[in-house]
């Protein structure tokens, strides 16, 4: 898979590829057991084979990833997370996933469209250099500063690539929730000046970095694409780390004063054969 596809010409009618980043679709379904029970054993095997072949097709497609989940609690039975460059491709795969087990077997209960994106609050090279001078006493233009800046550029190149073209982990515990920033009369995120927002987000990011190695986070943007402004996807090896990072974030000023949250969806990332068993298929 080529993680950095070149964008086609804007006039290409068969592809809708953003200038940077991927489209992300979260899909959650109920399995209609009454309808499934009407299938013969042969029809059930054929339906599961259809879905398995579709999953393999998507995963073998250039610039596409598909994760499969057994959802915890009756909010949903099965979940998918689809990442791909082309909106046409995402739309086609999403429709195929809905129909793969046959008509009326999978009923959508929630879906979310977003895109991978860079943070507008990431430190620039000039801001980083000023911080190094202030905190470490290293003067601009010195060999020590150039070494620091070279290390910064390499870190940022990897960070930006991971944000825009992430390689999703196979960690078992999955959490998704949407969120927005408040626009109340006395708590309006969008009335704050940029520097205030940047400082607040820097503190927010420090909380997240404290869970490095325990929680993988992907923040995707959805302004103009869905009813919330961001989608938050978390992966961990146990539910306690998910619970703790969300709880600690609630005390951060960005969340405490300016954040609104949607419903939380928890799932277990499983191979298809086990997913079928869990879902009663």
C-alpha positions as CSV (number, residue, x, y, z in Angstrom):
1,X,0.0,0.0,0.0
2,X,1.3,3.4,-1.0
3,X,0.5,5.7,2.0
4,X,1.1,8.9,0.1
5,X,-0.8,8.7,-3.2
6,X,-0.5,11.7,-5.5
7,X,-3.6,13.7,-5.9
8,X,-5.3,13.5,-9.3
9,X,-6.2,16.5,-11.4
10,X,-9.2,18.3,-10.0
11,X,-11.1,17.6,-13.3
12,X,-10.9,13.8,-12.8
13,X,-14.6,12.9,-12.4
14,X,-13.9,9.4,-11.1
15,X,-11.9,10.3,-8.0
16,X,-12.4,12.6,-5.1
17,X,-9.1,12.7,-3.3
18,X,-8.3,15.5,-0.8
19,X,-5.1,17.5,-1.2
20,X,-3.9,15.8,2.0
21,X,-5.2,13.1,4.2
22,X,-7.7,10.3,4.0
23,X,-11.5,9.9,4.4
24,X,-12.6,7.9,7.5
25,X,-15.9,6.3,7.9
26,X,-17.1,4.6,11.2
27,X,-20.0,2.2,10.7
28,X,-22.0,0.5,13.4
29,X,-24.7,-2.1,12.7
30,X,-27.3,-4.3,14.5
31,X,-27.5,-7.9,13.2
32,X,-31.2,-8.8,12.5
33,X,-31.2,-12.3,14.0
34,X,-34.8,-13.0,13.1
35,X,-34.0,-12.4,9.4
36,X,-30.7,-14.3,9.6
37,X,-32.5,-17.3,11.1
38,X,-34.5,-17.6,7.9
39,X,-31.4,-18.4,5.9
40,X,-30.4,-22.0,5.2
41,X,-27.0,-23.2,6.3
42,X,-25.8,-22.9,2.7
43,X,-27.1,-19.3,2.5
44,X,-25.4,-18.4,5.8
45,X,-22.1,-19.8,4.6
46,X,-22.4,-17.9,1.3
47,X,-23.3,-14.7,3.1
48,X,-20.3,-14.9,5.4
49,X,-18.0,-15.8,2.5
50,X,-19.2,-12.7,0.7
51,X,-18.3,-10.5,3.6
52,X,-15.0,-12.2,4.1
53,X,-14.1,-11.7,0.5
54,X,-15.1,-8.1,0.6
55,X,-13.0,-7.4,3.7
56,X,-10.0,-9.0,1.9
57,X,-10.7,-6.9,-1.2
58,X,-10.8,-3.7,0.7
59,X,-7.7,-4.5,2.7
60,X,-5.8,-5.4,-0.5
61,X,-6.8,-2.1,-2.1
62,X,-4.2,0.6,-2.4
63,X,-4.5,3.4,0.2
64,X,-7.3,1.6,2.1
65,X,-7.6,0.1,5.6
66,X,-10.5,-1.7,7.2
67,X,-10.8,-2.7,10.8
68,X,-13.6,-5.0,12.2
69,X,-15.1,-4.9,15.6
70,X,-17.4,-6.8,17.9
71,X,-19.2,-4.0,19.6
72,X,-19.8,-4.2,23.4
73,X,-23.3,-3.5,24.8
74,X,-26.5,-3.6,22.6
75,X,-25.8,-0.2,21.1
76,X,-24.4,-2.2,18.1
77,X,-23.3,-5.7,17.2
78,X,-20.7,-5.1,14.5
79,X,-18.5,-2.2,13.7
80,X,-16.2,-1.2,10.9
81,X,-13.6,1.6,10.6
82,X,-12.8,2.3,6.9
83,X,-9.9,4.6,5.9
84,X,-9.2,5.4,2.2
85,X,-8.1,8.3,0.0
86,X,-10.9,8.4,-2.6
87,X,-14.4,9.4,-1.5
88,X,-15.9,7.3,-4.4
89,X,-14.0,4.3,-3.1
90,X,-15.1,4.9,0.5
91,X,-18.7,5.3,-0.7
92,X,-18.6,2.1,-2.8
93,X,-17.0,0.0,0.0
94,X,-19.5,1.4,2.6
95,X,-22.5,0.4,0.5
96,X,-21.0,-3.1,-0.1
97,X,-20.4,-3.6,3.6
98,X,-24.0,-2.8,4.3
99,X,-25.2,-5.4,1.8
100,X,-22.6,-8.1,2.1
101,X,-24.5,-10.4,4.4
102,X,-27.7,-10.1,2.3
103,X,-30.7,-7.7,2.4
104,X,-32.0,-6.7,5.8
105,X,-29.3,-8.5,7.8
106,X,-27.3,-5.5,8.9
107,X,-29.2,-2.5,10.1
108,X,-27.1,0.7,10.5
109,X,-27.4,2.2,13.9
110,X,-24.7,4.9,13.7
111,X,-22.2,6.2,11.1
112,X,-19.7,9.0,11.0
113,X,-17.7,10.6,8.2
114,X,-14.5,12.5,8.9
115,X,-11.0,13.1,7.5
116,X,-7.5,12.8,8.8
117,X,-6.0,16.2,9.3
118,X,-3.1,18.1,10.8
119,X,-3.5,20.1,14.0
120,X,-3.5,23.9,13.5
121,X,-1.9,24.2,16.9
122,X,1.3,22.3,16.2
123,X,4.4,24.4,17.0
124,X,6.1,25.9,14.0
125,X,9.8,25.8,13.5
126,X,10.1,29.4,14.6
127,X,8.1,28.8,17.7
128,X,10.1,25.7,18.6
129,X,13.4,27.7,18.1
130,X,12.1,30.4,20.4
131,X,11.2,27.8,23.0
132,X,14.7,26.3,22.8
133,X,16.3,29.7,23.2
134,X,14.1,30.5,26.2
135,X,14.2,27.2,28.0
136,X,17.7,25.9,27.1
137,X,19.6,29.1,26.4
138,X,20.7,28.0,22.9
139,X,21.2,31.0,20.6
140,X,19.8,31.1,17.1
141,X,22.2,30.2,14.3
142,X,24.5,28.1,16.5
143,X,25.4,24.5,15.6
144,X,23.5,23.4,18.7
145,X,20.4,25.1,17.5
146,X,20.8,23.6,14.0
147,X,21.0,20.2,15.5
148,X,17.9,20.8,17.6
149,X,16.0,22.1,14.5
150,X,17.1,19.1,12.4
151,X,15.7,16.8,15.1
152,X,12.5,18.8,15.2
153,X,12.0,18.6,11.4
154,X,12.4,14.8,11.5
155,X,10.0,14.5,14.4
156,X,7.4,16.7,12.7
157,X,7.7,14.9,9.4
158,X,6.9,11.6,11.1
159,X,4.2,13.2,13.2
160,X,2.5,14.8,10.2
161,X,2.6,11.5,8.2
162,X,1.1,9.6,11.1
163,X,-1.7,12.1,11.4
164,X,-2.5,12.2,7.7
165,X,-1.8,8.6,6.7
166,X,-2.0,6.6,9.9
167,X,-1.2,2.9,10.1
168,X,-4.0,1.7,12.4
169,X,-3.0,-0.6,15.2
170,X,-4.2,-4.1,15.9
171,X,-4.8,-3.3,19.6
172,X,-7.9,-5.1,20.9
173,X,-9.9,-2.3,22.7
174,X,-11.5,0.3,20.4
175,X,-13.4,3.4,21.4
176,X,-15.0,6.0,19.2
177,X,-16.9,9.2,20.1
178,X,-17.6,12.5,18.3
179,X,-17.1,15.9,19.9
180,X,-17.4,19.6,19.2
181,X,-16.2,22.9,20.7
182,X,-18.8,25.0,22.5
183,X,-20.1,28.2,21.0
184,X,-22.1,29.4,24.1
185,X,-22.3,33.0,24.9
186,X,-19.8,32.8,27.7
187,X,-17.9,29.8,26.5
188,X,-17.2,30.3,22.8
189,X,-14.1,28.5,21.6
190,X,-14.2,30.4,18.3
191,X,-14.1,33.8,20.0
192,X,-10.8,33.0,21.6
193,X,-7.7,34.4,19.9
194,X,-5.4,31.9,18.2
195,X,-2.5,32.2,20.8
196,X,-4.9,31.5,23.7
197,X,-6.3,28.4,21.8
198,X,-2.8,27.2,21.0
199,X,-1.7,27.4,24.7
200,X,-4.8,25.6,25.8
201,X,-4.3,22.9,23.3
202,X,-0.7,22.5,24.3
203,X,-1.8,21.5,27.8
204,X,-4.4,19.2,26.3
205,X,-1.8,17.5,24.2
206,X,0.5,17.0,27.3
207,X,-2.3,14.9,28.9
208,X,-2.5,12.7,25.8
209,X,1.3,12.2,25.6
210,X,1.2,10.9,29.2
211,X,-0.6,7.8,27.8
212,X,2.0,7.1,25.1
213,X,2.4,3.3,24.7
214,X,-0.9,2.7,26.4
215,X,-3.4,4.5,24.2
216,X,-3.2,5.3,20.5
217,X,-5.3,8.3,19.4
218,X,-6.5,9.4,16.0
219,X,-8.4,12.7,15.9
220,X,-10.2,13.3,12.6
221,X,-12.0,16.4,11.4
222,X,-15.6,16.5,10.4
223,X,-16.7,20.2,10.2
224,X,-19.0,20.3,7.2
225,X,-19.0,16.5,6.9
226,X,-21.1,15.3,9.8
227,X,-23.0,16.7,12.8
228,X,-20.0,17.0,15.1
229,X,-16.7,18.7,14.5
230,X,-14.3,15.9,15.3
231,X,-14.2,12.2,15.6
232,X,-12.0,10.7,18.3
233,X,-10.8,7.1,17.9
234,X,-8.8,5.4,20.7
235,X,-7.1,2.0,20.8
236,X,-5.7,0.3,23.9
237,X,-4.9,-3.1,25.4
238,X,-7.5,-2.7,28.2
239,X,-10.5,-0.6,29.0
240,X,-9.0,1.0,32.1
241,X,-6.6,3.0,30.0
242,X,-9.5,4.2,27.8
243,X,-11.5,5.2,30.9
244,X,-8.5,6.9,32.5
245,X,-7.5,9.1,29.6
246,X,-11.0,10.2,28.9
247,X,-11.5,11.0,32.6
248,X,-8.2,12.9,33.0
249,X,-9.0,14.9,29.8
250,X,-12.3,16.0,31.4
251,X,-10.3,18.1,33.9
252,X,-8.2,19.8,31.3
253,X,-9.5,23.3,30.6
254,X,-10.1,22.7,26.9
255,X,-12.5,19.9,27.8
256,X,-13.9,21.3,31.0
257,X,-14.9,24.6,29.5
258,X,-15.2,24.2,25.8
259,X,-16.0,20.5,24.8
260,X,-19.2,18.8,24.0
261,X,-19.3,15.0,23.5
262,X,-21.5,12.6,21.7
263,X,-22.2,8.9,22.4
264,X,-19.3,6.5,23.1
265,X,-18.9,3.3,21.2
266,X,-16.7,0.5,22.6
267,X,-15.7,-2.5,20.6
268,X,-13.1,-5.4,20.5
269,X,-11.0,-5.7,17.4
270,X,-11.4,-9.3,16.2
271,X,-10.7,-11.4,13.2
272,X,-13.7,-12.2,11.1
273,X,-14.2,-15.8,12.1
274,X,-14.4,-14.8,15.8
275,X,-16.5,-11.8,14.9
276,X,-19.0,-14.0,13.2
277,X,-19.2,-16.2,16.3
278,X,-19.7,-13.3,18.7
279,X,-22.4,-11.8,16.5
280,X,-24.3,-15.1,16.3
281,X,-23.7,-15.5,12.5
